[in-house]
Amino acid sequence: MSTYVDEHTPRPAPRRLLAPPSRLAGGSWESVALMLAIAAAAFGIRLATMVRNHGLFGLGNYDDGVYYGAAVGLVNGRMPYRDFLLLHPPGIVLALAPFAALGELVGDARGFALARLAWMLLGAVNAVLVYRILRPATIAGAVIGGFGYAVFTPAVYGEHTTLLEAPATTALLGAVLLLNGTAGRRRPAEAGPLIAAGLLLGLTVGFKVWGVVGVLLVLGWLLSTRRLKAAGWVAFGTAVAGAAVYLPFFAQAPGAMWRYTVMDQLHRSRFRSVSLASRAIQMMGLGRFGARHPSSVLLTGALIVCLAAAAVAWRNEHARLMIVLCLGLSGFLLLTPTWFGHYAALTAAPLMVVIGAAGGELLRSLERSRGTTAVAVLLFASLMIFYALPTVNRSWARGFPASALTASVAAVPGCITADDVTGLIELNVLSRNLRRGCPLSVDLGGANYDVQPTTAGADRPRRSNPAWQRVALRYLGSGTEVLLVRAGLHSLSRRTVAIVGGWRLLERARHVLLRAPQH
């Protein structure tokens, strides 16, 4: 027996999880609760990787200490590029400067720890922004994307300490959210949001030179969708932000800044060559399943899933720009000559938007029964817990024996040098050094890229580069005492190791040595 339903008969409302967010008001308690839960999960897992081994006051990625050390230099009147080597744009220095200034009051180590916590909060903000980008389509897709990003290994690694990728991702997601808000309107979008999106895109270039790839992809997308005026306003905002970040430093040392941030980076390609398969596996967050030698079955299956997800996610108009960014940035990472593990964070947010959008579309296409929704939620939660547990149980930090060395360095009347500036930060020595007029070297290892032989094809790693060995020995030996942090002095040649090993040993605390150079 059939039942006649005319056009005036009320239709059943869709399930709340699958409904577009217009049914969940922007200020509703449900939406706020979801965002808070996503933020808490993101912050918690990032904090968990650092609290082991006293990671908040320990040795991290090496680069995190470089960036914080550069910020300490800036607040003490030392200009990057003009006064010391820095291989990256100045955006990270400006972002960390408030914490370095606070460190002048509470100590370098505490300032650095607060900066690390702030970067974890940025990770939580990024997870919520992923949710917000997906929210106009379905709540289910937004939840999948937001929680997925919260536990996604490349994102967690890039945001557990003060690396470049966290603020760059925040700026990119904010720009996409603004651009999505101006799309599809009958009236032309106002210039304000478009310029703001451009300013955020300009900041991504201020953190990392290759942010220009994302800018070009966004502008190309706007032009392809015939939003010519929008592209112009976005380009204008990008230029303003880029000029504001770069020009004050470029004016102080144009030649050095160009050499460090562009030319020296080209030398890195010879030293960190990683296979395309390994890169792809790490970008898809499956590194612990065989990053060095991934199986062809795992790689093929993961690629098929990601490409299929992109095809399904294309139905969601709010995810289309992120799909373009995901494909374009992935291609860039696969082709770039050099590779480090945190590079995978560049595509983490776009990929999670793709996964979230695809999940939301698939759930919406299924039968909208209470049972189907409940099973899908339980399955997703189980997968997230299974995926997140290994990350929660690991640590990317090493403890630093500051308490054992504090008394020894406190009474030193002159300068203390170090092969890793993080050691000086954790001992609250870096700011003291600068107040005493000591030389500043925040990236001793990175100086290798600036002192390469001029002969074509003669680029050498540190151990076999005599020019870098001289630079390192001259700096390390210039202090009253020298702190040797990096285990095994792995970058020093046999001759340099013999010289440094002959300096008088003052203190040993686990793997850290304090010596008195023999001038």
Residue pairs with C-beta under 8 A, 6 or more apart in sequence:
13 19
13 23
14 23
14 368
15 368
15 370
15 373
16 23
16 24
16 30
16 139
17 138
17 139
17 140
17 143
17 363
17 373
17 377
18 138
18 139
18 140
18 360
18 363
18 364
18 368
18 373
19 138
19 139
20 136
20 137
20 138
20 139
21 31
21 135
21 136
21 139
21 142
24 30
24 31
24 139
25 31
31 135
34 131
34 139
34 142
34 143
34 146
35 128
35 131
35 132
35 146
37 147
38 124
38 127
38 128
38 131
38 143
38 146
38 147
38 150
39 124
39 125
39 127
39 128
39 150
40 124
41 127
41 147
41 150
41 151
42 120
42 123
42 124
42 126
42 127
42 128
42 149
42 150
42 151
42 159
43 120
43 121
43 123
43 124
45 150
45 151
45 156
45 388
45 391
45 392
46 120
46 123
46 124
46 156
46 159
46 160
47 117
47 120
48 391
48 392
49 55
49 156
49 160
49 391
49 392
49 394
49 395
49 396
49 397
50 56
50 58
50 60
50 116
50 120
50 160
50 161
50 395
50 396
50 397
52 395
52 397
53 395
53 397
53 398
53 399
54 397
54 399
54 400
55 161
55 395
55 396
55 397
55 398
55 399
56 113
56 116
56 117
56 397
57 109
57 112
57 113
57 400
57 402
57 426
58 397
58 398
58 399
58 400
58 426
59 65
59 397
59 398
59 399
59 400
59 420
59 422
59 423
59 426
59 485
60 116
60 160
60 161
60 162
60 396
60 397
60 422
61 161
61 163
61 342
61 396
62 420
62 422
62 445
63 163
63 164
63 342
64 116
64 161
64 162
64 163
64 422
65 112
65 420
65 421
65 422
65 425
65 442
66 86
66 421
66 442
66 443
66 446
67 88
67 92
67 93
67 96
67 162
67 163
67 164
68 96
68 99
68 100
68 111
68 112
68 115
68 162
68 422
68 425
69 421
69 422
69 424
69 425
69 430
69 440
69 442
70 80
70 84
70 86
70 92
70 93
70 96
70 442
71 92
71 93
71 96
71 97
71 99
71 100
72 100
72 103
72 108
72 425
72 430
72 431
72 434
73 80
73 83
73 84
73 434
73 440
73 442
74 80
74 93
74 94
74 97
74 100
75 97
75 100
75 101
75 104
76 431
76 434
76 435
77 434
78 84
78 434
78 440
79 249
79 252
79 253
80 86
80 90
80 93
80 249
80 257
81 90
81 249
81 252
81 253
81 256
81 257
81 260
81 261
82 249
82 252
82 253
82 256
83 440
84 440
84 441
84 442
85 260
85 441
85 442
85 443
85 446
85 447
85 450
86 93
86 260
86 261
86 442
86 443
87 260
87 261
87 264
87 265
87 443
87 446
87 449
88 164
88 207
88 208
88 209
88 261
89 205
89 206
89 207
89 208
89 209
89 245
89 246
89 261
90 206
90 245
90 246
90 248
90 249
91 164
91 167
91 168
91 203
91 206
91 207
91 208
91 245
92 162
92 164
92 167
92 207
94 206
94 245
95 167
95 207
96 115
96 162
99 111
99 112
99 114
99 115
99 118
100 111
100 115
101 111
102 110
102 111
102 114
103 109
103 110
103 111
103 112
103 431
104 111
104 431
107 428
108 424
108 425
108 426
108 427
108 428
108 429
108 430
108 431
109 402
109 425
109 426
109 427
109 428
112 162
112 425
112 426
115 162
116 160
116 161
116 162
119 159
119 160
119 161
119 162
119 163
119 166
119 167
120 159
120 160
122 159
122 166
122 167
122 169
122 170
123 150
123 155
123 156
123 158
123 159
123 160
123 166
124 150
125 170
126 149
126 155
126 159
126 166
126 169
126 170
126 173
126 349
127 146
127 147
127 149
127 150
127 155
128 146
129 170
129 173
129 174
129 177
129 349
130 142
130 145
130 146
130 148
130 149
130 173
130 349
130 352
130 353
130 356
131 142
131 143
131 145
131 146
132 142
132 177
133 142
133 145
133 173
133 176
133 177
133 180
133 318
133 319
133 322
133 353
134 141
134 142
134 144
134 145
134 146
134 316
134 318
134 319
134 353
134 356
134 357
134 360
135 142
136 180
136 318
137 316
137 317
137 318
137 319
137 357
137 360
137 361
138 360
138 361
138 363
138 364
140 359
140 360
140 363
140 364
140 373
140 376
141 316
141 356
141 357
141 358
141 359
141 360
141 361
141 363
142 356
142 360
143 356
143 380
144 355
144 356
144 359
144 360
144 380
145 352
145 353
145 355
145 356
145 357
145 359
146 356
147 380
147 384
148 352
148 355
148 356
148 384
149 155
149 348
149 349
149 352
151 384
151 387
151 388
151 391
152 285
152 348
152 351
152 352
153 285
153 287
153 288
153 391
154 282
154 283
154 285
154 342
154 344
154 345
154 347
154 348
155 169
155 345
155 348
155 349
155 352
156 391
157 341
157 342
157 344
157 345
157 396
158 165
158 166
158 169
158 342
158 344
158 345
158 348
159 165
159 166
159 169
159 345
160 396
161 396
161 397
163 342
163 345
164 207
164 208
164 342
165 208
165 342
165 345
165 346
166 345
167 203
167 207
168 203
168 204
168 207
168 208
168 211
168 346
169 345
169 346
169 348
169 349
171 200
171 201
171 203
171 204
171 207
172 200
172 201
172 204
172 211
172 214
172 325
172 349
173 349
174 197
174 200
175 197
175 198
175 200
175 201
175 204
175 218
176 197
176 218
176 321
176 322
176 325
178 193
178 194
178 196
178 197
178 200
179 193
179 194
179 197
179 218
179 222
179 230
179 234
179 321
180 318
180 321
181 193
182 189
182 190
182 193
182 194
182 197
182 230
183 189
183 225
183 227
183 317
184 317
188 229
189 230
191 233
194 230
194 233
194 234
194 237
195 233
195 234
195 236
195 237
195 240
196 237
197 234
197 237
198 233
198 234
198 235
198 236
198 237
198 238
198 239
198 240
198 241
199 237
199 238
199 240
199 241
200 237
200 241
201 211
201 214
201 215
201 218
201 234
201 237
201 238
201 241
202 215
202 237
202 238
202 239
202 240
202 241
202 242
202 244
202 245
203 241
203 245
204 211
204 214
204 215
205 211
205 212
205 215
205 238
205 241
205 242
205 245
206 241
206 242
206 245
206 246
209 261
209 262
209 265
210 332
210 336
210 346
213 328
213 329
213 332
214 325
214 328
214 329
215 238
217 324
217 325
217 328
217 329
218 234
218 321
218 325
219 231
219 234
219 235
220 324
221 320
221 321
221 324
222 228
222 230
222 231
222 234
223 231
246 257
249 257
250 257
250 258
259 450
260 450
264 446
264 449
264 450
265 449
267 448
267 449
267 452
267 459
268 337
268 338
268 449
269 337
269 338
270 337
270 459
270 461
271 338
271 459
271 461
272 338
272 339
272 340
273 337
273 338
273 339
274 339
276 334
277 294
277 299
278 291
278 292
278 293
278 294
279 333
279 334
279 339
279 343
279 344
280 294
280 299
280 302
280 303
280 334
281 287
281 289
281 290
281 291
281 294
281 298
281 299
281 302
282 291
282 341
282 344
283 330
283 333
283 344
283 347
283 351
284 302
284 303
284 306
284 351
285 344
285 348
285 351
285 387
286 294
286 298
286 302
287 341
287 344
288 390
289 298
290 298
306 351
306 354
308 358
309 354
309 355
309 357
309 358
310 323
310 326
310 327
310 354
310 358
312 357
312 358
312 361
312 362
313 319
313 323
313 353
313 354
313 355
313 357
313 358
313 361
314 320
314 323
315 357
315 361
316 357
316 360
316 361
318 357
319 353
319 354
319 356
319 357
322 349
322 350
322 353
322 354
322 357
323 350
323 353
323 354
323 357
325 350
326 347
326 350
326 351
326 353
326 354
329 346
329 347
329 350
330 347
330 351
333 339
333 343
333 344
333 346
333 347
336 343
359 380
363 372
363 373
363 376
366 372
366 376
399 510
400 422
400 423
400 426
400 485
400 512
401 509
401 510
401 512
402 426
402 427
404 507
404 509
404 510
405 427
405 483
405 507
405 509
405 512
405 514
406 427
408 506
408 507
408 514
409 416
409 427
409 429
409 481
409 483
409 514
412 480
412 481
413 480
414 436
414 438
414 479
414 480
414 481
415 433
415 436
415 438
415 439
415 478
415 479
415 480
416 424
416 427
416 429
416 433
416 438
416 479
416 480
416 481
416 482
416 483
417 438
417 439
417 441
417 475
417 476
417 477
417 478
417 479
417 481
417 482
417 483
418 424
418 482
418 483
418 484
418 485
419 444
419 445
419 472
419 476
419 482
419 483
419 484
419 485
419 486
419 489
420 444
420 483
420 485
420 486
421 430
421 441
421 442
421 443
421 444
422 485
423 483
423 485
423 512
424 430
424 433
424 483
427 483
433 440
434 440
438 479
439 475
439 478
441 447
441 475
444 471
444 472
444 475
444 476
445 462
445 491
447 468
447 471
447 472
448 461
448 462
448 465
448 468
448 491
451 465
451 467
451 468
451 471
452 458
452 459
452 460
452 465
452 467
453 459
453 460
453 465
453 467
462 468
462 469
462 472
462 491
462 492
463 490
463 491
463 492
463 493
464 493
466 493
469 492
469 493
469 495
469 496
472 491
472 492
472 496
473 496
473 499
473 500
476 482
476 484
476 500
476 517
477 503
477 517
477 518
477 519
478 517
479 517
480 516
480 517
481 506
481 514
481 515
481 516
481 517
482 500
482 503
482 514
482 515
482 516
482 517
483 512
483 513
483 514
484 500
484 512
484 513
484 514
484 515
485 511
485 512
487 511
489 496
489 497
489 500
492 500
500 515
502 518
503 515
503 516
503 517
503 518
504 515
504 516
504 518
505 513
505 514
505 515
506 514
506 515
506 516
507 513
507 514
508 514
